[in-house]
């Protein structure tokens, strides 16, 4: 039998996940006056995805960590 370990960061993100993460990104961008299409927003979005993939699933925690990043 072939054994492999599956890591959370290897799992796909589904549309529900992306909708949640987009709301977090939108909130932080609005709070900080960041253009949603800027490179700063892109980096912030990547951070939010990374946090989510590493187990931060609560919106409030994602918001707090993303805000602290700036």
KAZI-V281102 format. One line per field, one symbol per residue. ss: DSSP state (@ for helix, = for strand, . for the rest). psi: psi as a letter, one per 40 degrees, with the letter a starting at -180 (. if undefined). burial: 1 if it has 24 or more other C-alpha atoms within 12 Angstrom, else 0. Layout:
ss = ???
psi = ???
burial = ???
This chain:
ss = .......@@@....@@@@@@@@@@@@@@@@@@......@@@@@@@@@@@@@@@.....@@@@@@@@@@@.
psi = hhhihhideeiihidddddddddddddddddefhhdeidddddddddddddddeehehddddddddddd.
burial = 0000000000000000000111011111100000000000100110111011100000100110111000
